[in-house]
């Protein structure tokens, strides 16, 4: 409720602060006949007629038209493939490729080849030298240097030296799994302990409640798909000054206070509904987070090793979809977080942010 002598200008500012166009709108006061949710019957998937005959300029326009995350080289590669297939792709096929080739899924940026690195800090330079020596010892000298290779180098070296005997490895990569021995009522049992963390920086930046809520929900999902029970969590976030006056907000962004407080509400809402204890919460305040917020959620789960049965999928297997209905939320989330954004992002990217369904995930 708003009280007092409020000018039209102030009232507009209040509405702008309270209503995030990404997820909400100002509604009318007319009476609805029903509050039942209606679902449209899906239409047949469209075939993109003429795709294989598009020129380079037309392919560039095609990327813009469908707001794809892939670049011109990627779409030309797709076109060559479908030329060999002698057919035009469906929109679903292009969307699937765009998702799995996005930076979010394929980590394209981390795969960028580093031809020359000039390092001034002595400690970092010494570490980089050690990385090059380990690379040679592991027989990977011919492999190009990239951030992904650097990030995974230590694990390769530890495995070679036999220092990771408790690491559980399989074709499934849902969460980091470690073999442990657990005392259950005085009897030792073999269990798998699973760790998972993820960032939801982009979605929390444009829609704080849903972004922070599904940061936790998404982190839970991965150990859950590994057949473990998630029992504790941690939240570490980075924000710019939440005391910054609203009129100092950068155009196209939400006020820092709005992001910080609403993200906290979203995270706690999901955690409370699913019944998960978050033992450590820390928020770092720094001007650098004005560019983009940091939202990290981490969880730990565990399961008896005998409960985890792994098999390879084969053609003809039946796939069962569990959980709530798919709404208009979360569509293009992976590709959306892989693109650069502008002042229009708050208006155009709302559907990319998932709205979590904690009660449904709790049932699973």
C-alpha positions in Angstrom: 0.0 0.0 0.0 1.2 3.5 -0.9 0.2 6.5 1.2 0.9 10.2 1.2 1.3 12.9 -1.4 2.9 11.1 -4.3 3.5 12.9 -7.6 2.9 11.2 -11.0 6.6 11.2 -11.5 7.4 9.5 -8.2 4.5 7.0 -8.8 6.1 6.1 -12.2 9.5 5.6 -10.5 7.9 3.4 -7.8 6.2 1.2 -10.5 9.4 0.9 -12.4 11.2 -0.3 -9.3 8.6 -2.8 -8.3 7.7 -4.2 -11.7 10.5 -6.0 -13.5 9.3 -6.3 -17.1 11.2 -9.5 -17.5 8.8 -11.4 -15.2 5.8 -9.2 -14.4 3.4 -6.7 -15.8 0.8 -4.2 -14.5 -2.6 -5.9 -14.7 -6.0 -4.5 -15.1 -8.9 -4.7 -12.6 -11.3 -6.6 -14.8 -12.7 -9.8 -13.4 -11.5 -13.1 -15.0 -13.9 -15.9 -15.8 -11.4 -18.6 -14.7 -7.9 -18.8 -13.3 -7.3 -22.2 -14.9 -4.1 -22.3 -16.9 -4.8 -23.1 -20.6 -2.2 -24.8 -22.8 -2.1 -24.4 -26.5 -1.8 -27.6 -28.6 1.7 -27.6 -30.2 1.8 -27.1 -33.9 3.8 -29.2 -36.2 7.5 -28.3 -36.2 8.3 -25.9 -39.0 10.8 -26.9 -41.8 13.1 -24.0 -42.6 12.4 -24.0 -46.4 15.3 -22.6 -48.4 17.9 -22.8 -45.7 20.5 -24.7 -47.6 20.3 -22.1 -50.4 20.9 -19.0 -48.2 23.8 -16.8 -49.1 26.3 -15.7 -46.5 24.5 -12.3 -45.9 21.2 -14.2 -45.7 22.7 -16.6 -43.1 23.8 -13.6 -41.0 20.2 -12.2 -41.1 19.0 -15.7 -40.3 21.0 -15.6 -37.0 19.5 -12.3 -36.1 16.0 -13.3 -37.0 16.0 -16.4 -34.7 18.3 -14.7 -32.1 20.8 -17.6 -32.3 23.9 -17.8 -30.1 26.0 -19.4 -32.9 28.2 -17.3 -35.1 28.4 -17.2 -38.9 31.0 -20.0 -39.0 28.8 -22.3 -37.0 25.7 -21.7 -39.2 27.7 -22.2 -42.4 28.9 -25.5 -41.0 25.3 -26.5 -40.3 24.3 -25.4 -43.8 27.0 -27.6 -45.4 25.8 -30.6 -43.3 22.2 -30.2 -44.5 23.4 -29.7 -48.1 24.9 -33.2 -47.9 21.7 -34.4 -46.4 19.9 -32.9 -49.3 17.2 -31.4 -47.1 16.3 -28.3 -45.1 16.5 -28.6 -41.3 13.6 -28.1 -39.0 13.5 -25.2 -36.5 13.9 -27.7 -33.7 17.1 -29.1 -35.2 18.6 -25.6 -35.4 17.5 -24.8 -31.9 19.0 -28.0 -30.5 22.4 -27.4 -32.3 22.4 -23.8 -31.1 21.8 -24.9 -27.5 24.5 -27.6 -27.4 27.0 -25.5 -29.3 26.4 -22.5 -27.1 29.2 -21.2 -24.8 27.1 -22.3 -21.8 27.1 -25.9 -22.9 30.3 -26.3 -25.0 32.4 -23.7 -23.2 33.5 -22.2 -26.5 35.4 -19.3 -24.8 37.4 -21.8 -22.6 38.3 -23.7 -25.8 39.8 -20.6 -27.4 43.4 -21.4 -28.5 46.0 -19.2 -26.7 49.0 -18.7 -29.0 51.0 -16.4 -26.8 50.6 -15.5 -23.2 52.6 -12.7 -21.5 52.4 -13.1 -17.7 53.8 -10.4 -15.4 53.0 -11.9 -12.0 56.0 -14.1 -11.0 53.8 -16.6 -9.1 51.4 -17.0 -12.1 54.3 -17.3 -14.5 55.9 -20.1 -12.4 52.5 -21.9 -12.3 52.2 -21.6 -16.1 55.7 -23.0 -16.5 54.8 -26.0 -14.3 51.6 -26.5 -16.4 53.7 -26.7 -19.6 56.1 -29.2 -18.0 53.1 -31.4 -16.8 51.7 -31.1 -20.3 54.9 -32.5 -21.7 55.0 -35.3 -19.1 51.4 -36.3 -19.9 52.2 -36.5 -23.6 50.0 -33.6 -24.5 52.5 -31.2 -25.9 50.8 -31.3 -29.3 47.5 -30.2 -27.8 46.9 -26.5 -28.1 46.9 -24.3 -25.0 43.4 -23.1 -23.9 41.7 -22.2 -20.7 39.9 -25.5 -20.5 43.2 -27.5 -20.8 44.7 -25.3 -18.1 41.7 -25.8 -15.8 41.8 -29.6 -16.2 45.6 -30.1 -16.2 45.9 -30.6 -12.4 43.3 -33.4 -12.4 45.1 -35.2 -15.2 48.4 -34.9 -13.3 46.9 -36.1 -10.0 45.3 -39.1 -11.8 48.5 -40.0 -13.5 50.3 -39.9 -10.1 47.7 -42.2 -8.6 46.5 -39.5 -6.1 42.8 -39.8 -6.9 41.9 -43.4 -6.0 38.6 -42.3 -4.5 37.3 -40.5 -7.6 34.3 -42.3 -9.1 34.4 -42.0 -12.9 31.7 -43.1 -15.4 30.2 -42.0 -18.7 27.7 -40.0 -16.6 28.9 -36.5 -15.6 26.2 -35.3 -13.4 28.2 -34.2 -10.4 31.7 -34.9 -8.9 31.4 -38.3 -7.2 33.8 -39.5 -4.5 33.9 -43.0 -3.0 33.5 -43.0 0.7 33.0 -45.4 3.6 30.0 -44.6 5.8 29.3 -46.0 9.3 25.6 -46.9 9.2 24.4 -48.2 12.6 27.8 -49.6 13.3 28.3 -51.2 9.9 30.6 -49.9 7.2 28.9 -49.2 3.9 30.2 -48.0 0.5 28.6 -44.7 -0.5 29.1 -42.1 -3.2 29.4 -38.5 -2.1 28.5 -36.0 -4.8 29.4 -32.3 -5.1 27.9 -29.8 -7.5 28.1 -26.1 -8.0 26.8 -23.8 -10.7 26.6 -20.1 -11.4 23.4 -18.3 -12.5 25.0 -14.8 -13.0 23.1 -13.9 -16.2 19.6 -15.0 -15.2 19.9 -13.5 -11.7 21.1 -10.2 -13.3 17.9 -9.8 -15.3 15.4 -11.7 -13.1 16.8 -12.0 -9.6 14.1 -14.1 -8.0 13.9 -16.8 -10.6 17.6 -16.7 -11.4 18.7 -17.3 -7.8 15.9 -19.8 -7.1 16.9 -22.0 -10.1 20.6 -21.6 -9.3 19.8 -23.8 -6.3 17.3 -26.0 -8.1 19.7 -26.6 -11.0 22.5 -27.5 -8.6 20.2 -30.0 -6.8 19.1 -31.5 -10.1 22.6 -32.9 -11.0 23.3 -35.0 -7.9 19.7 -36.0 -8.0 20.1 -37.4 -11.5 23.1 -39.3 -10.1 20.6 -41.0 -7.8 21.8 -39.2 -4.6 19.9 -37.4 -1.9 21.0 -33.7 -1.6 21.2 -32.7 2.0 23.2 -29.4 2.3 24.0 -26.3 0.3 26.2 -23.2 0.2 25.5 -19.8 -1.4 28.3 -17.3 -2.4 27.3 -14.1 -4.3 28.8 -10.9 -5.5 27.0 -7.6 -5.7 27.6 -3.9 -6.3 26.7 -1.4 -3.6 23.0 -2.0 -2.7 22.8 1.4 -1.1 23.3 3.1 -4.5 20.4 5.6 -5.1 17.8 4.2 -7.5 18.3 7.2 -9.9 21.9 6.2 -10.3 21.0 2.9 -11.8 22.7 2.2 -15.2 20.1 2.2 -18.1 19.0 -1.2 -19.0 19.8 -2.7 -15.6 17.9 -3.3 -12.4 18.9 -1.3 -9.2 21.6 -3.2 -7.2 19.4 -3.1 -4.1 16.6 -4.7 -6.1 18.9 -7.5 -7.4 20.4 -8.2 -4.0 17.2 -8.4 -2.0 15.1 -10.1 -4.6 17.8 -12.7 -5.3 18.0 -13.5 -1.6 14.2 -14.0 -1.5 14.3 -16.3 -4.6 17.1 -18.5 -3.2 15.5 -18.8 0.3 12.0 -19.4 -1.2 13.3 -22.4 -3.2 15.4 -23.8 -0.4 12.6 -23.5 2.1 10.1 -25.2 -0.2 12.3 -28.1 -1.1 13.6 -28.4 2.5 17.3 -27.9 2.0 19.6 -26.4 4.7 22.1 -23.9 3.4 24.9 -24.0 6.0 27.0 -21.1 4.5 25.9 -17.9 2.9 28.3 -15.1 2.0 27.8 -12.0 -0.2 30.7 -10.0 -1.4 30.3 -6.3 -2.2 32.5 -4.7 -4.9 32.0 -2.1 -7.6 33.1 -4.6 -10.2 29.9 -6.5 -9.8 28.0 -3.6 -11.3 28.9 -5.1 -14.7 27.2 -8.4 -13.8 26.2 -10.0 -10.5 27.8 -13.3 -9.3 25.4 -16.0 -8.1 26.9 -19.3 -7.1 25.0 -22.2 -5.6 26.7 -25.4 -4.4 25.3 -28.6 -2.9 26.3 -31.9 -1.5 24.5 -35.2 -1.9 25.1 -38.9 -1.1 23.8 -42.3 -1.9 24.7 -45.9 -1.1 26.9 -47.1 -4.0 24.7 -50.2 -4.5 21.8 -47.9 -5.3 23.5 -46.4 -8.3 23.0 -48.6 -11.3 24.6 -47.3 -14.6 23.7 -48.6 -18.0 24.2 -47.3 -21.5 21.1 -46.1 -23.4 20.3 -48.0 -26.6 17.9 -47.2 -29.5 14.3 -48.2 -28.5 14.7 -47.2 -24.8 11.6 -45.5 -23.5 12.2 -41.9 -22.1 10.0 -40.8 -19.3 9.7 -37.0 -18.6 9.2 -36.3 -14.9 8.3 -33.1 -13.3 6.1 -30.1 -13.9 4.8 -28.9 -17.3 7.1 -26.8 -19.4 5.9 -23.2 -19.5 7.1 -20.1 -21.3 10.0 -19.9 -18.9 13.5 -21.1 -19.4 13.3 -21.2 -23.2 16.7 -20.4 -24.7 18.4 -20.1 -21.3 21.6 -21.8 -22.3 22.0 -19.7 -25.5 20.8 -16.5 -23.8 23.5 -16.8 -21.2 26.0 -17.3 -24.0 25.3 -14.0 -25.9 26.3 -10.5 -25.2 23.5 -8.3 -23.9 22.4 -4.7 -24.3 20.0 -2.2 -22.7 17.1 -4.1 -24.3 17.9 -7.3 -22.6 15.5 -6.7 -19.7 12.7 -6.3 -22.1 13.5 -9.2 -24.5 15.1 -11.9 -22.5 12.4 -12.7 -19.8 11.5 -16.1 -21.2 15.1 -17.3 -20.9 14.9 -17.3 -17.1 13.4 -20.4 -15.5 10.7 -20.3 -12.9 11.6 -23.1 -10.5 9.0 -25.6 -9.2 10.5 -26.6 -5.9 7.5 -28.8 -4.7 7.7 -30.9 -7.9 11.5 -31.4 -7.5 10.9 -32.3 -3.9 8.6 -35.1 -5.0 11.3 -36.5 -7.2 
